[in-house]
Amino acid sequence: MTSSGITALLLLTVLLCADFTAAEVVVDCCLKTTDKFFPLILIDSYTLQEAGQGCDISATVFITKLEKTVCIVHPEEEKKKTKWVKSHIKYLEKKKEEMN
């Protein structure tokens, strides 16, 4: 095999590996949640994790001001346990709107 043939083969191998690597998306999921109150003053933002969209369970993921994640029950779960979660989300949404 010629050096240009070897180079072409190596290039093809690298491109194929890059395609496989790009297809793998790492999702950082909450594996369990708590319904214990978490102080709003410590929270900077949040995301909602939905079951079936790369993760096994639904959760509210609060991101603290120290950039740590806290996995709390999803706001659509039992209302008694999530009233404070919904209130925190509402406050964070209002805060985000005011910043824009």
N, C-alpha and C positions, 0 to 999 in steps of 0.2 A: 504494500500500500504506500502511496506517495505521501509526502509531508502535507500537501494540500488536502489530500483525502482524509488524513488523520485530523487535521485542523477542522475540516468540515464536520467530521464525526463528533469531535469534542464540542464544537459549537452547538450542534444539534442536541447533544446530551445535556448541555447547560441550559438550553432553551426549554427542553422538556421538563427538567427539574424545576426551573423557575415557574413554569405553568402549574405544576403540582403544588409547589409551595404557596403560590398566590391563591390557590383555591381553598387552602386551609385557613379558616377564620377562627381565631381563638376568642372565645366569649368567656368573660369572667362572670360566673353565675353564683347567686346565693344558693347554698345547699339547704339551709334552714332559716327560719325567721323567728322573730320574737314579737310579742305584742306589748312588751314592757315599754313604758313611756321613755322617750329620748328628748332631752331639752332642745328646744328650737334654737336657742342662742348658740349652740355648738354646730348647727347645720348651715352649710353654705349652699348646697343644691341637692337635687334628687333626680333619679330616673325611675321609671317603672319597668320592672322585669316581668315579661309575660311568659307563662308556661307554653311550651310548644314552639317558641321562637328562638331555639338554641339552648334553652334552659328547661329544667324539669319542673320547677315550681314558679308561681307568680310571687312577686315581692315588690316592696317599695325599698329602693336603695338610696339611703341618705348618704351624701358625701359631706364629711365634716370639714371644718375650717382647717384642720390639720391633714386634709386629703386622705382620710380613712373612710372606708365604707362600712355602713351599718345596715344589716338586712332586717327589715321590719315587715310585718304583715302587709299584704296588698290592700289598698283601700276598698276593694270590692268584696273583701271577706266580711265576716260577721260584724255587723254595724256597731255593736257595743264595744268591740275591741279596736275598731278603726276610726272612731270619731276624732281622736286627737291626730291621727295620721292625715286624715282629710283636711283638718284645720292647718296643719303644718304645710301641706302641699298648697293650699289656697294662699297662705302667706307668702310662700316662696315664689309662686306664680305672680302675685301682685308685685313683689320686689323685683322680679325679672322684667316685668312690664315697665316699671318706673325707671329702670336703668336704660331702657331702649329709647 
